[in-house]
């Protein structure tokens, strides 16, 4: 029996078109736009000036608080502007524009690093490297990793979960990484185990990635500390609460963190970034991005420098298909629709999905027929229909007592609703208003 | 690079493709086997009754929405069609046609549209229509044409009582179940459906076929049918074990009358049934018990309709009291 979480979930068509495409290196763009707010928490503070020359890996914006992260230059070149750019949130954000120096060879060498097995650094040194090198969670939440590593004395963990689930349809970045950087990921896990001072890690992978499961099992044969858990394919298993429930049977309490049940969860991409930082001395300046869509003739997975415009990614797989009506930063379930393709790739960009006309628009909203499918699929045990109508009626206090704030915004409710009701839209609105009201109270 | 007319909307960006319409038409498909059996048993009058009910339900839905409520009409969503079919299924095939029209008006006009239309009604419209007719025209509503399987009569044959009616009357006049056994159809006949009664409640086999289809298509879940029939069997079984001469067997009660039709098609109506599995179980178990209380101790031989309407009224309360377990509300595994 494959493990999974017991309550709710959906199984949208997987559409992992790019699963067999090995990761290619995207050509370095002419200019990069590096936003300073690529992570959850305070934006980083810009420490370079216009016309300043920068080299690859140089800190260009410094962590702006405890929950914040350094930002490094992905290229060698000259800072041309400190500008504002619309990112995938739809808001204008500060960014550093760097013109790539075409004469600088460091921009174009594809260095191959030999795999380094021994971990020389102490636990404290590892945490420092992770903080200095701007590593954030690459699964989508972009939470600064060093904050997750800084446990308080009363916080104990016994198990590290590695998230290789990639439950979003279409996306294959983590899948390819597990296949191509298998050994590096395993060493990365050992680095994190050392940082935490614990001896148990479990990698959770959905069973539609059998090749990755086998590859990791082969390498982990002689690693008593690392286990592989094959999971039944079910969305949103990549959500950390669902993953912990699926693998360990522990339920993160309402309003709590994985820490409350003795667990920390890291994405495989993050683990690879940790390896690269600790063993190869390389800050986080590039990541794997899947570029995919049903109408695309070619599609693929790419190593992309942070700050590369999304248009470069689309150009790498040919032109934008005629029938494209929606460009999504991320997967189809939780990704963000973006306005144009000038938006840069950031640390949290896991995929670019092009959706054609046929699937791009929503169908007509009809009356709720109380079929209760949304209740059945909600992985958090909520009543989405109720939360939606409470929000519509501006009954926010009741919405809070119906646990609106525990919604993880996975979108399963809107996905299944036979009346095409915008359930999650309303719940999001409700959550936003509740947060605002709380702020007013304090 | 920017695309023309690109769409910005919040996630999720894909949809399962399931539509209310598909749900509704799945129910219609599931009712076909039972309809065919009623045609086989009652002949042309069954077809006429069903057609009149369906046409008048669609007519009232359209007419009221178009001319009184002045809203967009929703006759194509399939819900009025289902109401018509289910109303017909709950009528004797010999009923005067104008009564069907009155029943349809009450079902669609009063029970459904006056509450706001699809999704807003508290009570199952078809059952409201049926019960309205039952209390208004008790004679016509309880004159059952005899079953003439395979004969395809053009009009109705002599009337006879339903198996439940025979048992009710017999027990009332002091007869024992042993004596009544020869007068009621065997369980096999009840299962296959060659007995007297309302149109659609004939064949348990045909209804089960439709029910299984709904289960496979995930239109309904097992909770309501199983809990309702289970509680009926348990409740009647207890009495039957106590005195088999005075009480009919649980098998008889489950197979006779509208139990199976009610369990798979009426109590499961999405709009008027609870939304959480716990509430569904309580809701259906209570329907089973109320049905049995009416059948055994009430005036009417059959109680499924009343039981469903009574429990429909409790649905909002059940939804409130029996919530799904919130994730993380209680820590299931201890931290080692």
Interface residues (C-beta under 8 A of the other chain):
Chain A: X7 X10 X12 X90 X158 X169 X241 X245 X248 X249 X250 X251 X252 X253 X254 X255 X256 X261 X262 X311 X314 X320 X324 X325 X326 X327 X328 X330 X332 X333 X334 X335 X336 X337 X338 X339 X340 X341 X342 X353 X355 X359 X360 X361 X362 X363 X366 X367 X368 X369 X370 X371 X372 X373 X375 X376 X378 X379 X380 X381 X382 X383 X385 X403 X406 X409 X411 X412 X414 X415 X416 X417 X418 X419 X420 X422 X424 X425 X428
Chain B: X1 X2 X3 X5 X6 X7 X8 X9 X10 X11 X12 X13 X14 X15 X16 X18 X19 X20 X22 X23 X77 X79 X117 X118 X119 X120 X221 X270 X271 X272 X273 X274 X275 X276 X277 X323 X324 X325 X326 X327 X328 X329 X330 X331 X332 X333 X335 X336
